[in-house]
Amino acid sequence: MSNLDGVKMTMQKMSLVAAVAAMMAGTAFAQSNVTIYGELDAGVGQRYYDAAGNKERGVITNYDGTSRWGLRGSEDLGNGLKADFNLESGAIDLKSGSIGGNGGFNRQAWVGLSGGFGSVMIGRTTTPQNRIMGQFDLNDTADGSSALKAVRLEANGSFGGSRQDAQIQYATPKLNGFQGRIAYVPEDNRTGGDPASNNKAFVQGAVEYKNGGLAIGAAVQSKLVKNSTDARTGYAVAAKYDFTSFVISGLYTQDESKAVGRGFGLGAAVPLGNLTAGLQVARITDSSVSAWEDATAFELFGDYKLSKRTRLYANYGRVNKEAQNGRNYGSKNTFGLGVVHKF
């Protein structure tokens, strides 16, 4: 065999390898990209407990974060269009290994499409308020100590909860720092087919604007029930600014329920290397229930990063007498020390 023949054979082999690689790349391109993710939170402390004395003390879980696992992914359909999905388990109790809710994917269970038009999700998913307004709670909406949650003004879900079943949600593309979201749940899905149900269709919208260290957000919620003098349109407005050396945040909310009323939250956090320390306060300023008016809560929090995915936390929260009575708490104090790991 001449040298020329050898060169030709080598080139043919290289062409074959290139063709196989191209076929494999094409196959991989067409397949869904699926990611397993999750978070684990456990520590020691004491939650706010009810007036009946049902206490959660000692080893606690889901105090600063939420233990859970999930699957999410997308398939590139070409021409900028993607098919997306997300399945996320209920909260996992690390003391026993049990899963909250129905034991299934009751935190997220949706499928949708995304592209240049934005994105659409259909199924059970977090609300526009959750996805946009949650950022204005500087302690990442910590379930156990959040001052806003203690007085029922939670940034991520005061309007009928942070998630909704049978939801159709549309998100606009991000344009010059702006993004909007709107969600709808048909009345039949809200009533469960019960003609006696007082539930209305769920309609909620939220918008945000980000520019450098500035973030501004707003959310609005239609009435959730019919024939109720307590129900009204709810709304929330908030702003946050990151000065690099410290962060400040403020939120004002009118709850959909007059019984909860209107109120505000203020927070500040200071990063000190791997440590972030902060303070937040929340207060009800107006309520149709006099005992609930002036309900106030505050929290102190600290997070220390051991890595990008693991942190230690120390949180303390306290409520005044009005908040204690409004929430039917048996204690005025809560605290937690623990570790959160994300994967």
LINHUSUL-V453515 format. One record per pair of residues at least 24 apart in sequence whose ideal C-beta (glycine too) atoms are under 6 Angstrom apart, sorted by the first residue. I is the first residue (numbers start at 1). J is the second residue. If there is no record, write none. Layout:
<<I & J> <I & J>>
This chain:
<<32 & 73> <32 & 75> <33 & 73> <33 & 74> <34 & 73> <35 & 72> <36 & 71> <37 & 70> <38 & 68> <38 & 69> <38 & 343> <39 & 65> <39 & 68> <39 & 342> <40 & 67> <40 & 341> <41 & 65> <41 & 67> <41 & 340> <42 & 94> <42 & 338> <43 & 336> <43 & 337> <43 & 338> <44 & 337> <45 & 335> <45 & 336> <45 & 337> <46 & 334> <46 & 335> <47 & 144> <47 & 334> <48 & 329> <48 & 331> <48 & 334> <49 & 330> <49 & 331> <50 & 328> <50 & 330> <51 & 328> <51 & 330> <53 & 330> <59 & 95> <61 & 93> <61 & 94> <61 & 95> <62 & 91> <62 & 143> <63 & 144> <63 & 336> <64 & 142> <64 & 313> <64 & 340> <65 & 340> <66 & 91> <67 & 92> <67 & 94> <68 & 92> <80 & 115> <80 & 116> <81 & 115> <82 & 114> <84 & 112> <84 & 114> <85 & 111> <86 & 110> <118 & 171> <118 & 172> <118 & 173> <119 & 171> <120 & 170> <121 & 169> <122 & 168> <124 & 165> <125 & 167> <126 & 162> <126 & 163> <127 & 164> <127 & 183> <127 & 204> <128 & 181> <128 & 183> <128 & 204> <128 & 205> <128 & 206> <129 & 159> <129 & 206> <129 & 219> <130 & 156> <130 & 157> <130 & 162> <132 & 206> <132 & 208> <132 & 217> <133 & 217> <133 & 219> <133 & 236> <136 & 238> <136 & 240> <136 & 249> <136 & 251> <138 & 249> <138 & 267> <138 & 269> <138 & 278> <139 & 301> <144 & 334> <144 & 336> <145 & 299> <145 & 315> <145 & 317> <145 & 334> <147 & 280> <147 & 281> <147 & 282> <147 & 297> <147 & 298> <147 & 299> <148 & 265> <148 & 282> <150 & 297> <150 & 319> <151 & 282> <151 & 284> <151 & 295> <151 & 297> <151 & 323> <152 & 260> <153 & 253> <153 & 263> <153 & 282> <155 & 251> <158 & 253> <158 & 255> <159 & 221> <159 & 234> <159 & 256> <160 & 224> <164 & 202> <177 & 209> <177 & 210> <177 & 211> <178 & 209> <179 & 208> <180 & 207> <181 & 206> <198 & 225> <198 & 226> <200 & 226> <213 & 241> <213 & 242> <214 & 241> <215 & 240> <221 & 256> <224 & 256> <230 & 257> <230 & 258> <230 & 259> <246 & 270> <258 & 288> <259 & 288> <259 & 289> <261 & 286> <261 & 287> <262 & 286> <274 & 304> <274 & 305> <275 & 304> <276 & 303> <277 & 302> <291 & 325> <292 & 326> <294 & 322> <295 & 322> <295 & 323> <295 & 326> <296 & 320> <296 & 323> <297 & 323> <309 & 342> <310 & 341> <311 & 340> <312 & 339> <313 & 338>>
